[in-house]
Amino acid sequence: MAKILVVDDEPAILSLIRSALAADQHLVTVMSDPAQVRRIDLGAYDLIMLDVMMPGVDGFTLCREIRSAVDCPILFVTAKTLESDLMYGLGLGADDYIVKPFGIGALRARIQAHLRREGRERRKVLYLEQVRFNLSGKELFVQENKVPLTKSEYEICEFLARSRGQVFSKEHIYEAIFGYNGESDSSTITEHIKNIRAKLGKCGVDAIETIWGIGYKWKL
C-alpha cells in the first residue's frame, strides 16, 4: 500500500485513477487545483502524478517547483505526444509519463513498477574508479561529491554500472528500470541519459558510451 497524490483538473480522470489505484489498496489523494499542492506536506507521499495541461499552474511548472522538495517518483499524465514536450518534462526531473488515453491495466502496472523500484533493498557500496554508488541510499558520488540524480537517472546508472562493458538497447534499459511490459518508450531513456551525462560531466566524468545502432554501456 502506498500514498499517492494525483493532480489533474479533469474530475473524470481523477475519479478513474483513484478507483484504479484503490483496487491495489493504495491511499489516493486527488486534487483538481494545482495551486493547493504548494500548501501540503508532499513528503508524505510515495508517488506523485501530475497532469501537464492545467489552468493557472501547469504540470511542468509544478514539477519544477516541487522536485527539490521530494525524492519520490513524479509521473506526468499527459495528452501531449510531441517528443519535445515529453523530453522537456523529463528534463525537469520527472521520472516517467503516461499518455492519455491510457488503459487501466497499463496504469496500474506502471504505478506498481515505480513503487517496486522504490522498495528494493540495497545494502552494498559499488566502486567503479572515481564513481561510488551508495546502493542502500540510491546515491552516486564522484569522489566525495554527490551527483544530484533523479530516481530514474540513478537507476539507469546503477543498472549499466552493474554490467559495465555490456551494451544494452534503449528498450532493454527501459524494461529493466521501469518493469513495464508494454510498449517501451526509448525516447525516455535517451533524455535521461542526456541528463546523466550533463550532471556527470560537471564532475569531469564520462561514464556512459553510446554504441550507435545498438544502445549504451557503462565504460568506466
GROMACS elastic network, one bead per residue, 0.5 to 0.9 nm:
[ bonds ]
;  ai    aj funct       b0    kb
    1    24     6  0.73009   500
    1    25     6  0.55006   500
    1    27     6  0.70654   500
    2    25     6  0.78014   500
    2    27     6  0.60692   500
    2    28     6  0.81829   500
    2    45     6  0.76466   500
    2    46     6  0.59462   500
    2    47     6  0.77884   500
    2   115     6  0.78106   500
    3    26     6  0.60681   500
    3    28     6  0.59624   500
    3    29     6  0.76570   500
    3    44     6  0.73262   500
    3    46     6  0.53332   500
    3    47     6  0.68733   500
    3    48     6  0.88361   500
    4    21     6  0.87275   500
    4    26     6  0.70753   500
    4    27     6  0.61809   500
    4    29     6  0.61757   500
    4    30     6  0.84698   500
    4    44     6  0.89146   500
    4    45     6  0.55778   500
    4    46     6  0.58956   500
    4    48     6  0.57680   500
    4    49     6  0.76524   500
    5    27     6  0.86307   500
    5    28     6  0.59407   500
    5    30     6  0.59549   500
    5    31     6  0.77755   500
    5    42     6  0.84974   500
    5    45     6  0.65575   500
    5    46     6  0.82385   500
    5    47     6  0.65110   500
    5    49     6  0.61204   500
    5    50     6  0.83674   500
    6    14     6  0.70743   500
    6    17     6  0.79814   500
    6    18     6  0.81518   500
    6    28     6  0.72338   500
    6    29     6  0.61799   500
    6    31     6  0.62956   500
    6    32     6  0.85458   500
    6    47     6  0.87024   500
    6    48     6  0.60178   500
    6    50     6  0.61021   500
    6    51     6  0.81222   500
    7    14     6  0.76227   500
    7    29     6  0.85195   500
    7    30     6  0.58932   500
    7    32     6  0.58009   500
    7    33     6  0.73104   500
    7    34     6  0.63368   500
    7    37     6  0.81991   500
    7    48     6  0.80269   500
    7    49     6  0.62037   500
    7    51     6  0.60984   500
    7    59     6  0.84553   500
    8    11     6  0.74552   500
    8    13     6  0.71953   500
    8    14     6  0.64227   500
    8    30     6  0.77562   500
    8    31     6  0.64495   500
    8    32     6  0.50758   500
    8    33     6  0.74336   500
    8    34     6  0.74798   500
    8    49     6  0.84167   500
    8    50     6  0.64179   500
    8    52     6  0.81732   500
    8    53     6  0.83689   500
    8    54     6  0.69066   500
    8    59     6  0.87384   500
    8    77     6  0.83794   500
    9    13     6  0.82453   500
    9    14     6  0.80081   500
    9    31     6  0.76362   500
    9    33     6  0.64838   500
    9    34     6  0.79126   500
    9    51     6  0.76717   500
    9    53     6  0.84005   500
    9    54     6  0.59592   500
    9    55     6  0.77176   500
   10    13     6  0.54209   500
   10    14     6  0.64298   500
   10    15     6  0.88059   500
   10    32     6  0.68777   500
   10    54     6  0.88212   500
   11    14     6  0.50452   500
   11    15     6  0.61129   500
   11    16     6  0.85553   500
   11    31     6  0.89789   500
   11    32     6  0.70690   500
   12    15     6  0.51434   500
   12    16     6  0.61312   500
   12    17     6  0.86648   500
   13    16     6  0.50432   500
   13    17     6  0.61134   500
   13    18     6  0.84484   500
   14    17     6  0.53089   500
   14    18     6  0.60117   500
   14    19     6  0.85219   500
   14    30     6  0.62734   500
   14    31     6  0.78293   500
   14    32     6  0.78964   500
   15    18     6  0.51960   500
   15    19     6  0.61021   500
   15    20     6  0.85340   500
   15    30     6  0.83360   500
   16    19     6  0.53391   500
   16    20     6  0.61494   500
   16    21     6  0.86840   500
   16   104     6  0.83631   500
   17    20     6  0.50919   500
   17    21     6  0.60846   500
   17    22     6  0.83031   500
   17    28     6  0.86024   500
   17    30     6  0.89319   500
   17   104     6  0.80606   500
   17   107     6  0.81769   500
   17   108     6  0.89341   500
   18    21     6  0.53784   500
   18    22     6  0.58309   500
   18    23     6  0.85909   500
   18    26     6  0.87535   500
   18    27     6  0.85283   500
   18    28     6  0.58688   500
   18    29     6  0.77742   500
   18    30     6  0.73823   500
   19    22     6  0.51365   500
   19    23     6  0.64084   500
   19    28     6  0.87881   500
   20    23     6  0.54771   500
   20    24     6  0.74330   500
   20   104     6  0.64377   500
   20   105     6  0.84527   500
   20   107     6  0.80326   500
   20   108     6  0.68930   500
   21    24     6  0.53360   500
   21    25     6  0.68718   500
   21    26     6  0.57680   500
   21    27     6  0.79429   500
   21    28     6  0.71724   500
   21   107     6  0.84958   500
   21   108     6  0.64767   500
   21   111     6  0.84032   500
   22    26     6  0.50003   500
   22    27     6  0.65256   500
   22    28     6  0.68432   500
   23    26     6  0.73611   500
   24   108     6  0.80016   500
   24   112     6  0.89075   500
   31    34     6  0.68755   500
   31    36     6  0.75427   500
   31    37     6  0.78604   500
   32    35     6  0.89992   500
   32    36     6  0.85429   500
   32    54     6  0.88535   500
   33    36     6  0.57539   500
   33    37     6  0.77110   500
   33    54     6  0.84754   500
   33    55     6  0.85473   500
   33    56     6  0.86671   500
   33    57     6  0.85527   500
   34    37     6  0.55523   500
   34    38     6  0.78408   500
   34    50     6  0.87598   500
   34    54     6  0.76191   500
   34    55     6  0.83878   500
   34    56     6  0.77899   500
   34    57     6  0.60668   500
   34    58     6  0.76191   500
   34    59     6  0.80412   500
   34    62     6  0.75285   500
   35    38     6  0.59036   500
   35    39     6  0.78000   500
   35    56     6  0.78255   500
   35    57     6  0.66511   500
   35    62     6  0.85788   500
   36    39     6  0.54914   500
   36    40     6  0.71103   500
   37    40     6  0.56423   500
   37    41     6  0.83392   500
   37    42     6  0.78002   500
   37    62     6  0.83438   500
   37    66     6  0.89243   500
   38    41     6  0.83600   500
   38    42     6  0.85314   500
   38    62     6  0.86037   500
   38    65     6  0.86669   500
   38    66     6  0.81218   500
   39    42     6  0.88361   500
   40    43     6  0.88572   500
   41    44     6  0.60237   500
   41    45     6  0.82344   500
   42    45     6  0.58252   500
   42    46     6  0.89819   500
   42    48     6  0.86494   500
   42    66     6  0.81880   500
   42    69     6  0.76004   500
   42    70     6  0.66717   500
   43    46     6  0.79084   500
   43    69     6  0.76048   500
   43    70     6  0.59775   500
   43    71     6  0.81893   500
   43    72     6  0.82173   500
   45    48     6  0.69551   500
   45    70     6  0.87325   500
   45    72     6  0.73519   500
   46    71     6  0.88004   500
   46    72     6  0.55980   500
   46    73     6  0.73174   500
   46   115     6  0.76170   500
   46   118     6  0.84931   500
   47    72     6  0.54508   500
   47    73     6  0.51226   500
   47    74     6  0.61360   500
   47    75     6  0.78803   500
   47   111     6  0.83529   500
   47   114     6  0.82226   500
   47   115     6  0.75786   500
   48    72     6  0.73109   500
   48    73     6  0.63811   500
   48    75     6  0.62927   500
   48    76     6  0.85712   500
   49    73     6  0.84763   500
   49    74     6  0.58290   500
   49    76     6  0.57077   500
   49    77     6  0.66420   500
   49    97     6  0.87895   500
   50    58     6  0.87371   500
   50    59     6  0.55558   500
   50    60     6  0.84437   500
   50    62     6  0.80941   500
   50    63     6  0.77586   500
   50    74     6  0.74044   500
   50    75     6  0.62530   500
   50    77     6  0.58015   500
   50    78     6  0.82786   500
   51    54     6  0.66699   500
   51    58     6  0.75471   500
   51    59     6  0.54391   500
   51    60     6  0.86566   500
   51    75     6  0.86303   500
   51    76     6  0.56931   500
   51    78     6  0.56892   500
   51    79     6  0.86638   500
   52    58     6  0.55980   500
   52    60     6  0.61090   500
   52    61     6  0.88488   500
   52    76     6  0.63654   500
   52    77     6  0.63952   500
   52    78     6  0.53940   500
   52    79     6  0.78987   500
   52    80     6  0.80336   500
   52    89     6  0.87009   500
   53    57     6  0.85607   500
   53    58     6  0.54481   500
   53    59     6  0.63713   500
   53    60     6  0.84946   500
   53    78     6  0.71419   500
   53    79     6  0.79940   500
   53    80     6  0.84708   500
   54    57     6  0.62067   500
   54    59     6  0.67036   500
   55    58     6  0.63102   500
   57    60     6  0.82802   500
   57    61     6  0.63464   500
   57    62     6  0.65544   500
   58    61     6  0.54862   500
   58    62     6  0.63125   500
   58    63     6  0.87163   500
   59    63     6  0.59789   500
   59    64     6  0.85341   500
   59    76     6  0.73917   500
   59    77     6  0.88321   500
   59    89     6  0.86373   500
   60    63     6  0.51888   500
   60    64     6  0.62774   500
   60    65     6  0.87328   500
   60    76     6  0.85848   500
   60    88     6  0.83539   500
   60    89     6  0.61099   500
   60    92     6  0.72895   500
   61    64     6  0.51889   500
   61    65     6  0.63131   500
   61    66     6  0.88602   500
   61    92     6  0.88132   500
   62    65     6  0.50979   500
   62    66     6  0.62397   500
   62    67     6  0.83913   500
   63    66     6  0.53575   500
   63    67     6  0.56749   500
   63    74     6  0.76903   500
   63    76     6  0.89181   500
   63    89     6  0.82366   500
   63    92     6  0.67842   500
   63    93     6  0.72339   500
   63    94     6  0.70709   500
   64    67     6  0.56549   500
   64    68     6  0.78627   500
   64    92     6  0.57124   500
   64    93     6  0.72466   500
   64    94     6  0.88334   500
   65    68     6  0.71622   500
   65    69     6  0.80129   500
   66    69     6  0.51671   500
   66    70     6  0.64524   500
   67    70     6  0.55534   500
   67    71     6  0.71397   500
   67    72     6  0.88026   500
   67    74     6  0.81235   500
   67    92     6  0.79522   500
   67    93     6  0.63933   500
   67    94     6  0.79193   500
   67   150     6  0.89615   500
   68    71     6  0.75013   500
   68    93     6  0.89301   500
   70    73     6  0.84422   500
   70    74     6  0.89905   500
   71    74     6  0.85736   500
   71   150     6  0.76348   500
   71   151     6  0.73200   500
   72   118     6  0.79778   500
   72   151     6  0.75768   500
   73    94     6  0.71391   500
   73    95     6  0.58409   500
   73    96     6  0.81456   500
   73   114     6  0.70889   500
   73   115     6  0.82915   500
   73   118     6  0.82548   500
   73   150     6  0.84885   500
   73   151     6  0.67829   500
   73   152     6  0.81337   500
   74    93     6  0.77957   500
   74    94     6  0.50171   500
   74    95     6  0.55385   500
   74    96     6  0.70357   500
   74    97     6  0.84848   500
   75    94     6  0.59102   500
   75    95     6  0.58532   500
   75    97     6  0.50464   500
   75    98     6  0.71663   500
   75   111     6  0.89296   500
   76    86     6  0.88434   500
   76    89     6  0.77739   500
   76    90     6  0.89184   500
   76    94     6  0.71448   500
   76    95     6  0.83062   500
   76    96     6  0.65180   500
   76    98     6  0.60996   500
   76    99     6  0.81348   500
   77    80     6  0.89528   500
   77    97     6  0.58113   500
   77    99     6  0.58805   500
   77   100     6  0.67967   500
   78    81     6  0.78252   500
   78    86     6  0.87368   500
   78    97     6  0.72071   500
   78    98     6  0.63539   500
   78    99     6  0.50177   500
   78   100     6  0.56685   500
   78   101     6  0.85775   500
   79    98     6  0.86432   500
   79    99     6  0.56333   500
   79   101     6  0.72711   500
   80    83     6  0.84774   500
   80    85     6  0.68412   500
   80    86     6  0.73594   500
   80    99     6  0.71851   500
   80   100     6  0.80535   500
   81    84     6  0.85572   500
   81    85     6  0.72840   500
   81    86     6  0.70663   500
   81    99     6  0.72390   500
   81   100     6  0.89679   500
   82    85     6  0.54209   500
   82    86     6  0.65288   500
   82    87     6  0.87290   500
   83    86     6  0.51157   500
   83    87     6  0.59641   500
   83    88     6  0.84088   500
   83   187     6  0.74958   500
   84    87     6  0.51837   500
   84    88     6  0.60504   500
   84    89     6  0.87086   500
   85    88     6  0.51192   500
   85    89     6  0.64161   500
   85    90     6  0.89113   500
   86    89     6  0.51914   500
   86    90     6  0.64717   500
   86    91     6  0.87072   500
   86    97     6  0.76213   500
   86   187     6  0.86771   500
   86   188     6  0.80358   500
   87    90     6  0.51225   500
   87    91     6  0.61513   500
   87    92     6  0.88178   500
   87   187     6  0.75881   500
   87   188     6  0.70217   500
   87   190     6  0.87932   500
   87   191     6  0.60211   500
   87   192     6  0.86551   500
   88    91     6  0.50459   500
   88    92     6  0.65790   500
   88   191     6  0.86635   500
   89    92     6  0.52664   500
   89    93     6  0.71148   500
   89    94     6  0.61987   500
   89    95     6  0.89304   500
   89    96     6  0.87190   500
   89    97     6  0.85057   500
   90    93     6  0.53998   500
   90    95     6  0.63776   500
   90    96     6  0.69211   500
   90    97     6  0.82774   500
   90   188     6  0.75314   500
   90   191     6  0.69648   500
   90   192     6  0.71151   500
   90   195     6  0.89267   500
   91    94     6  0.70566   500
   91   191     6  0.71414   500
   91   192     6  0.74933   500
   91   194     6  0.89392   500
   91   195     6  0.68671   500
   93   149     6  0.86668   500
   93   150     6  0.62113   500
   93   151     6  0.88460   500
   94    97     6  0.77968   500
   94   150     6  0.78175   500
   94   151     6  0.89216   500
   94   152     6  0.84339   500
   95   114     6  0.89588   500
   95   150     6  0.72791   500
   95   151     6  0.68719   500
   95   152     6  0.54868   500
   95   153     6  0.80905   500
   95   188     6  0.88459   500
   95   192     6  0.86361   500
   96   152     6  0.81623   500
   96   178     6  0.87277   500
   96   188     6  0.73130   500
   97   188     6  0.86986   500
   98   101     6  0.86070   500
   98   102     6  0.72492   500
   98   107     6  0.75454   500
   98   110     6  0.83402   500
   99   102     6  0.62834   500
  100   103     6  0.87545   500
  102   105     6  0.85793   500
  102   106     6  0.68929   500
  102   107     6  0.67628   500
  103   106     6  0.52574   500
  103   107     6  0.62054   500
  103   108     6  0.87401   500
  104   107     6  0.50836   500
  104   108     6  0.62078   500
  104   109     6  0.85622   500
  105   108     6  0.52682   500
  105   109     6  0.61030   500
  105   110     6  0.85751   500
  106   109     6  0.51087   500
  106   110     6  0.60727   500
  106   111     6  0.86120   500
  106   180     6  0.82424   500
  106   181     6  0.88706   500
  106   182     6  0.74547   500
  107   110     6  0.52601   500
  107   111     6  0.62634   500
  107   112     6  0.86113   500
  108   111     6  0.52241   500
  108   112     6  0.60672   500
  108   113     6  0.85336   500
  109   112     6  0.51306   500
  109   113     6  0.60862   500
  109   114     6  0.87854   500
  109   179     6  0.83721   500
  109   180     6  0.65773   500
  109   181     6  0.83429   500
  110   113     6  0.51278   500
  110   114     6  0.65025   500
  110   115     6  0.88024   500
  110   178     6  0.73862   500
  110   179     6  0.76348   500
  110   180     6  0.59249   500
  110   181     6  0.89239   500
  111   114     6  0.53162   500
  111   115     6  0.62790   500
  111   116     6  0.86319   500
  112   115     6  0.50638   500
  112   116     6  0.59785   500
  112   117     6  0.84466   500
  112   179     6  0.87363   500
  113   116     6  0.51953   500
  113   117     6  0.61933   500
  113   118     6  0.87425   500
  113   177     6  0.85098   500
  113   178     6  0.56580   500
  113   179     6  0.53140   500
  113   180     6  0.65388   500
  114   117     6  0.50726   500
  114   118     6  0.63537   500
  114   119     6  0.88394   500
  114   177     6  0.86572   500
  114   178     6  0.62933   500
  114   179     6  0.79160   500
  115   118     6  0.50408   500
  115   119     6  0.63601   500
  115   120     6  0.89434   500
  116   119     6  0.50798   500
  116   120     6  0.63680   500
  116   179     6  0.88397   500
  117   120     6  0.55320   500
  117   155     6  0.87462   500
  117   177     6  0.77333   500
  117   178     6  0.75331   500
  117   179     6  0.84518   500
  118   121     6  0.85944   500
  118   151     6  0.85366   500
  121   135     6  0.84782   500
  121   136     6  0.68174   500
  122   125     6  0.87713   500
  122   134     6  0.85025   500
  122   135     6  0.50886   500
  122   137     6  0.75550   500
  122   138     6  0.80628   500
  123   134     6  0.82179   500
  123   135     6  0.59797   500
  123   137     6  0.84103   500
  124   133     6  0.83658   500
  124   134     6  0.67931   500
  124   135     6  0.53637   500
  124   136     6  0.62909   500
  125   132     6  0.70215   500
  125   133     6  0.55378   500
  125   135     6  0.55014   500
  125   136     6  0.76426   500
  126   131     6  0.82986   500
  126   132     6  0.57344   500
  126   134     6  0.67959   500
  126   135     6  0.71179   500
  126   158     6  0.89161   500
  126   161     6  0.87385   500
  126   162     6  0.83626   500
  127   130     6  0.73769   500
  127   131     6  0.59422   500
  127   133     6  0.63440   500
  127   134     6  0.89693   500
  128   131     6  0.51833   500
  128   132     6  0.63238   500
  128   133     6  0.82881   500
  128   161     6  0.78469   500
  128   220     6  0.63867   500
  129   132     6  0.78348   500
  129   220     6  0.66605   500
  130   141     6  0.82083   500
  130   142     6  0.56664   500
  130   143     6  0.54360   500
  130   205     6  0.83739   500
  130   220     6  0.87797   500
  131   140     6  0.70531   500
  131   141     6  0.57094   500
  131   143     6  0.62421   500
  131   205     6  0.84372   500
  131   220     6  0.85754   500
  132   139     6  0.83156   500
  132   140     6  0.57607   500
  132   141     6  0.50405   500
  132   142     6  0.63283   500
  132   143     6  0.70493   500
  132   144     6  0.85640   500
  133   136     6  0.87581   500
  133   137     6  0.86874   500
  133   138     6  0.72886   500
  133   139     6  0.58887   500
  133   141     6  0.63947   500
  133   142     6  0.89644   500
  133   158     6  0.74576   500
  134   137     6  0.55075   500
  134   138     6  0.57292   500
  134   139     6  0.50045   500
  134   140     6  0.61554   500
  134   141     6  0.78490   500
  135   138     6  0.50608   500
  135   139     6  0.67314   500
  135   140     6  0.84009   500
  135   158     6  0.83293   500
  136   139     6  0.79869   500
  137   140     6  0.89415   500
  138   151     6  0.76973   500
  138   154     6  0.67892   500
  138   155     6  0.78588   500
  138   158     6  0.87683   500
  139   146     6  0.71141   500
  139   147     6  0.75900   500
  139   148     6  0.83214   500
  139   149     6  0.78219   500
  139   154     6  0.70394   500
  140   145     6  0.84564   500
  140   146     6  0.59256   500
  140   147     6  0.57778   500
  140   148     6  0.80728   500
  140   149     6  0.77081   500
  140   154     6  0.71137   500
  140   157     6  0.85762   500
  140   158     6  0.86921   500
  141   144     6  0.58910   500
  141   145     6  0.52206   500
  141   147     6  0.56550   500
  142   145     6  0.52093   500
  142   146     6  0.64602   500
  142   147     6  0.69779   500
  142   200     6  0.80307   500
  142   203     6  0.67473   500
  142   204     6  0.87489   500
  142   205     6  0.78880   500
  143   146     6  0.82279   500
  145   203     6  0.80950   500
  146   149     6  0.87389   500
  147   199     6  0.67844   500
  147   200     6  0.70196   500
  147   203     6  0.81324   500
  148   154     6  0.89796   500
  148   199     6  0.73972   500
  149   152     6  0.78757   500
  149   153     6  0.55706   500
  149   154     6  0.56588   500
  149   195     6  0.85729   500
  149   196     6  0.71697   500
  149   199     6  0.76280   500
  150   153     6  0.51149   500
  150   154     6  0.61234   500
  150   155     6  0.86062   500
  151   154     6  0.52719   500
  151   155     6  0.62510   500
  151   156     6  0.87744   500
  152   155     6  0.50811   500
  152   156     6  0.62292   500
  152   157     6  0.86752   500
  152   177     6  0.75282   500
  152   178     6  0.84772   500
  152   192     6  0.74910   500
  153   156     6  0.52579   500
  153   157     6  0.63648   500
  153   158     6  0.87635   500
  153   189     6  0.89687   500
  153   192     6  0.58705   500
  153   193     6  0.72038   500
  153   195     6  0.77735   500
  153   196     6  0.62569   500
  154   157     6  0.51371   500
  154   158     6  0.61933   500
  154   159     6  0.85649   500
  154   196     6  0.83216   500
  155   158     6  0.51032   500
  155   159     6  0.59877   500
  155   160     6  0.85611   500
  155   177     6  0.65197   500
  156   159     6  0.51383   500
  156   160     6  0.61969   500
  156   161     6  0.84207   500
  156   173     6  0.72162   500
  156   174     6  0.86199   500
  156   176     6  0.88043   500
  156   177     6  0.67034   500
  156   189     6  0.83529   500
  156   192     6  0.81576   500
  156   193     6  0.79054   500
  156   196     6  0.89025   500
  157   160     6  0.53298   500
  157   161     6  0.58972   500
  157   162     6  0.85127   500
  157   193     6  0.86309   500
  157   196     6  0.80388   500
  157   207     6  0.88958   500
  157   208     6  0.83543   500
  157   218     6  0.78085   500
  158   162     6  0.59762   500
  158   163     6  0.87381   500
  159   162     6  0.54706   500
  159   163     6  0.69067   500
  159   164     6  0.87299   500
  159   173     6  0.78752   500
  159   176     6  0.79070   500
  159   177     6  0.76691   500
  160   163     6  0.54480   500
  160   164     6  0.58333   500
  160   165     6  0.82820   500
  160   166     6  0.77323   500
  160   167     6  0.83216   500
  160   168     6  0.79654   500
  160   173     6  0.83397   500
  160   208     6  0.82600   500
  160   216     6  0.80873   500
  160   217     6  0.60614   500
  160   218     6  0.53170   500
  160   219     6  0.89580   500
  161   165     6  0.82457   500
  161   207     6  0.88968   500
  161   217     6  0.80281   500
  161   218     6  0.54169   500
  161   219     6  0.81313   500
  161   220     6  0.81867   500
  162   218     6  0.85493   500
  163   166     6  0.57016   500
  163   167     6  0.85285   500
  163   217     6  0.81997   500
  163   218     6  0.75174   500
  164   167     6  0.82144   500
  164   217     6  0.64174   500
  164   219     6  0.60360   500
  164   220     6  0.72632   500
  165   217     6  0.57075   500
  165   218     6  0.57035   500
  165   219     6  0.55465   500
  165   220     6  0.81077   500
  166   216     6  0.81766   500
  166   217     6  0.56619   500
  166   218     6  0.73498   500
  166   219     6  0.86360   500
  167   210     6  0.87529   500
  167   211     6  0.74175   500
  167   214     6  0.73713   500
  167   215     6  0.60707   500
  167   216     6  0.53139   500
  167   218     6  0.79926   500
  168   171     6  0.80968   500
  168   172     6  0.60386   500
  168   173     6  0.63629   500
  168   214     6  0.72116   500
  168   215     6  0.52383   500
  168   216     6  0.54650   500
  168   217     6  0.64137   500
  169   172     6  0.51437   500
  169   173     6  0.62924   500
  169   174     6  0.86206   500
  169   186     6  0.86360   500
  169   213     6  0.87294   500
  169   214     6  0.56604   500
  169   216     6  0.64594   500
  170   173     6  0.51794   500
  170   174     6  0.61260   500
  170   175     6  0.86886   500
  170   184     6  0.84009   500
  170   185     6  0.81346   500
  170   186     6  0.51280   500
  170   187     6  0.80710   500
  170   188     6  0.86481   500
  170   189     6  0.60660   500
  170   190     6  0.73915   500
  170   214     6  0.82422   500
  170   215     6  0.58562   500
  170   216     6  0.74919   500
  171   174     6  0.50928   500
  171   175     6  0.62365   500
  171   176     6  0.85820   500
  171   183     6  0.88411   500
  171   184     6  0.56262   500
  171   185     6  0.70133   500
  171   186     6  0.56716   500
  171   189     6  0.82236   500
  171   215     6  0.88569   500
  172   175     6  0.52836   500
  172   176     6  0.61186   500
  172   177     6  0.85968   500
  172   184     6  0.84932   500
  173   176     6  0.51010   500
  173   177     6  0.60443   500
  173   178     6  0.83640   500
  173   186     6  0.86024   500
  173   189     6  0.73557   500
  173   216     6  0.88926   500
  174   177     6  0.53051   500
  174   178     6  0.57984   500
  174   179     6  0.74163   500
  174   180     6  0.78790   500
  174   184     6  0.64535   500
  174   185     6  0.72100   500
  174   186     6  0.69447   500
  174   188     6  0.79077   500
  174   189     6  0.64923   500
  175   178     6  0.54306   500
  175   180     6  0.56659   500
  175   181     6  0.67000   500
  175   182     6  0.87589   500
  175   184     6  0.69699   500
  176   179     6  0.55394   500
  176   180     6  0.82602   500
  177   180     6  0.84300   500
  178   181     6  0.88205   500
  180   183     6  0.79878   500
  180   184     6  0.76784   500
  181   184     6  0.76528   500
  184   187     6  0.89589   500
  184   188     6  0.89308   500
  185   188     6  0.57983   500
  185   189     6  0.75123   500
  186   189     6  0.53381   500
  186   190     6  0.64063   500
  186   191     6  0.89398   500
  187   191     6  0.63155   500
  187   192     6  0.86490   500
  188   191     6  0.54433   500
  188   192     6  0.63063   500
  188   193     6  0.87329   500
  189   192     6  0.50920   500
  189   193     6  0.60890   500
  189   194     6  0.85000   500
  190   193     6  0.53477   500
  190   194     6  0.62462   500
  190   195     6  0.88249   500
  191   195     6  0.63016   500
  191   196     6  0.86305   500
  192   195     6  0.51349   500
  192   196     6  0.61641   500
  192   197     6  0.86813   500
  193   197     6  0.60656   500
  193   198     6  0.85445   500
  193   208     6  0.79847   500
  194   197     6  0.52893   500
  194   198     6  0.63868   500
  194   199     6  0.88593   500
  195   198     6  0.51573   500
  195   199     6  0.63131   500
  195   200     6  0.86507   500
  196   199     6  0.52261   500
  196   200     6  0.60510   500
  196   201     6  0.82283   500
  196   208     6  0.86560   500
  197   200     6  0.51842   500
  197   201     6  0.56635   500
  197   202     6  0.85701   500
  197   205     6  0.81862   500
  197   206     6  0.69035   500
  197   207     6  0.76757   500
  197   208     6  0.72463   500
  198   201     6  0.50258   500
  198   202     6  0.64967   500
  199   202     6  0.54324   500
  199   203     6  0.71668   500
  199   205     6  0.88399   500
  200   203     6  0.52538   500
  200   204     6  0.65412   500
  200   205     6  0.52290   500
  200   206     6  0.66993   500
  200   207     6  0.77303   500
  201   205     6  0.51241   500
  201   206     6  0.61459   500
  201   207     6  0.88447   500
  202   205     6  0.74479   500
  203   206     6  0.89525   500
  206   209     6  0.78960   500
  206   219     6  0.83321   500
  206   220     6  0.80908   500
  207   217     6  0.83404   500
  207   218     6  0.56501   500
  207   219     6  0.55435   500
  207   220     6  0.56225   500
  208   216     6  0.66169   500
  208   217     6  0.56483   500
  208   219     6  0.59829   500
  208   220     6  0.80534   500
  209   215     6  0.85548   500
  209   216     6  0.56160   500
  209   217     6  0.54080   500
  209   218     6  0.63496   500
  209   219     6  0.63629   500
  210   213     6  0.87126   500
  210   214     6  0.80874   500
  210   215     6  0.59738   500
  210   217     6  0.67471   500
  211   214     6  0.55341   500
  211   215     6  0.52330   500
  211   216     6  0.56453   500
  211   217     6  0.74934   500
  212   215     6  0.64068   500
  212   216     6  0.82609   500
